[in-house]
Amino acid sequence: MKAKAIAVIACLLMFGTAVADNHGVNWDALSAGQQEVLSQFAESWDSLPAERQMRLARGADRWAGMTSEQREQAQGRFRAWRELDDDRRAMIRERAETFRNLSAEEQQRIRENYQRYRQMNQDRRQQLRDRYRRMTPEQRQRLRDRLQKRPRPRPRD
């Protein structure tokens, strides 16, 4: 049970927050599955902010829809998140907020670039990281500017 709650909280932290109205969620309005996952919050549920209630309820729904493998992965991500220092977590939150504020097209472009990067072999990825680290801040900015202006590659048939 405790592992479920930890994973739900991990999902909430890692996948961002959603804007909730000021009404929150009544504990009795939660499904039996949501109440089971969120049982550690039962006593304090009414004192939680409405936004947090909404996030927890959605997190419980996501948890219920996960396979056991997905749950294990979520728990692993949460363990890794907890091990980060406060400065690193703050930087990640800031970058996540910046990403959420981008247009849907720009978010998609970033996801596609990341997938291409992940498909490269380890040596090539290391070469790119080393090359980027050797750049001056001005060179990095020029690269970012150039990449933003570059037309997106066409999908292959």
C-alpha positions as CSV (number, residue, x, y, z in Angstrom):
1,M,0.0,0.0,0.0
2,K,2.8,2.4,0.9
3,A,4.5,1.7,-2.4
4,K,1.3,2.6,-4.2
5,A,1.1,5.9,-2.5
6,I,4.8,6.7,-3.2
7,A,4.3,5.9,-6.8
8,V,1.3,8.1,-7.1
9,I,3.2,11.0,-5.5
10,A,6.1,10.3,-7.9
11,C,3.8,10.5,-10.9
12,L,2.5,13.8,-9.6
13,L,5.9,15.3,-9.1
14,M,7.3,14.0,-12.3
15,F,4.5,14.8,-14.6
16,G,3.7,18.3,-13.5
17,T,0.7,19.9,-12.0
18,A,-2.7,20.7,-13.5
19,V,-4.8,23.7,-12.7
20,A,-7.7,22.8,-10.5
21,D,-10.8,24.8,-9.5
22,N,-11.3,25.9,-5.9
23,H,-13.7,23.2,-5.0
24,G,-11.4,20.2,-4.8
25,V,-12.7,16.6,-4.6
26,N,-14.8,15.2,-1.8
27,W,-13.3,12.1,-0.4
28,D,-16.7,10.2,-0.8
29,A,-16.7,11.2,-4.5
30,L,-13.5,9.2,-5.1
31,S,-13.8,5.7,-6.5
32,A,-13.0,2.8,-4.2
33,G,-9.8,2.3,-6.2
34,Q,-8.7,5.9,-5.7
35,Q,-9.5,5.7,-2.0
36,E,-7.5,2.6,-1.7
37,V,-4.4,4.1,-3.4
38,L,-4.9,7.4,-1.4
39,S,-5.8,5.8,1.9
40,Q,-2.9,7.4,3.7
41,F,-4.5,10.8,3.0
42,A,-8.0,9.8,4.3
43,E,-7.8,11.6,7.6
44,S,-6.3,14.8,6.3
45,W,-8.0,14.9,2.9
46,D,-10.4,17.7,3.7
47,S,-7.5,19.9,4.8
48,L,-5.5,19.4,1.6
49,P,-5.6,22.3,-0.9
50,A,-8.1,21.7,-3.8
51,E,-5.4,21.6,-6.4
52,R,-3.5,18.9,-4.5
53,Q,-6.7,16.9,-4.1
54,M,-7.3,17.1,-7.9
55,R,-3.7,16.1,-8.6
56,L,-3.8,13.1,-6.2
57,A,-7.1,11.9,-7.6
58,R,-5.7,12.0,-11.2
59,G,-2.5,10.3,-10.0
60,A,-4.6,7.5,-8.4
61,D,-6.4,7.1,-11.7
62,R,-3.1,6.8,-13.6
63,W,-1.7,4.4,-11.1
64,A,-4.8,2.1,-11.5
65,G,-4.3,2.1,-15.3
66,M,-0.6,1.1,-15.0
67,T,0.8,-2.4,-15.5
68,S,3.0,-3.9,-12.8
69,E,6.0,-3.1,-14.9
70,Q,4.9,0.6,-15.3
71,R,4.4,0.8,-11.6
72,E,7.9,-0.5,-10.9
73,Q,9.3,2.0,-13.3
74,A,7.3,4.8,-11.6
75,Q,8.6,3.8,-8.2
76,G,12.2,3.8,-9.6
77,R,11.8,7.3,-11.0
78,F,10.4,8.5,-7.6
79,R,13.4,6.9,-5.8
80,A,15.7,8.7,-8.2
81,W,13.8,11.9,-7.7
82,R,14.1,11.7,-3.9
83,E,17.8,11.2,-4.2
84,L,18.3,14.5,-6.1
85,D,19.5,17.5,-4.1
86,D,17.1,20.4,-3.8
87,D,18.9,22.6,-6.3
88,R,18.7,19.9,-9.0
89,R,15.0,19.3,-8.3
90,A,14.4,23.1,-8.5
91,M,16.2,23.2,-11.9
92,I,14.2,20.3,-13.2
93,R,10.9,21.9,-12.1
94,E,11.9,25.2,-13.8
95,R,12.8,23.4,-17.1
96,A,9.5,21.4,-16.9
97,E,7.6,24.7,-16.5
98,T,9.4,26.2,-19.4
99,F,8.6,23.2,-21.6
100,R,4.9,23.3,-20.6
101,N,4.8,26.9,-21.7
102,L,6.0,26.1,-25.2
103,S,3.7,25.6,-28.1
104,A,2.5,22.1,-28.9
105,E,4.6,22.1,-32.1
106,E,7.7,23.2,-30.2
107,Q,7.2,20.5,-27.6
108,Q,6.8,17.9,-30.3
109,R,10.0,19.1,-32.0
110,I,11.9,18.7,-28.8
111,R,10.4,15.2,-28.2
112,E,11.5,14.2,-31.7
113,N,15.0,15.5,-31.3
114,Y,15.3,13.7,-28.0
115,Q,14.2,10.5,-29.6
116,R,16.8,10.8,-32.3
117,Y,19.4,11.5,-29.7
118,R,18.3,8.4,-27.7
119,Q,18.6,6.2,-30.8
120,M,22.3,7.2,-31.3
121,N,24.9,4.9,-30.1
122,Q,26.7,5.7,-26.8
123,D,29.9,6.9,-28.5
124,R,28.1,9.4,-30.8
125,R,26.1,10.8,-27.8
126,Q,29.2,11.2,-25.8
127,Q,30.9,13.0,-28.8
128,L,28.0,15.4,-29.0
129,R,28.0,16.1,-25.2
130,D,31.7,16.7,-25.3
131,R,31.5,19.0,-28.3
132,Y,28.7,21.0,-26.6
133,R,30.6,21.3,-23.3
134,R,33.6,22.8,-25.2
135,M,31.5,25.5,-26.8
136,T,31.5,29.0,-25.5
137,P,28.1,30.5,-24.3
138,E,27.9,32.5,-27.5
139,Q,28.5,29.4,-29.6
140,R,25.8,27.6,-27.7
141,Q,23.3,30.4,-28.3
142,R,24.1,30.6,-32.0
143,L,23.6,26.8,-32.2
144,R,20.2,27.1,-30.4
145,D,19.2,30.0,-32.7
146,R,20.2,28.0,-35.8
147,L,18.3,24.9,-34.7
148,Q,15.2,26.9,-34.1
149,K,15.3,28.4,-37.6
150,R,16.0,25.1,-39.3
151,P,13.0,23.5,-41.1
152,R,11.8,20.3,-39.5
153,P,12.7,17.1,-41.3
154,R,10.0,15.5,-43.3
155,P,8.7,12.1,-42.1
156,R,9.9,9.2,-44.2
157,D,7.4,6.8,-45.8
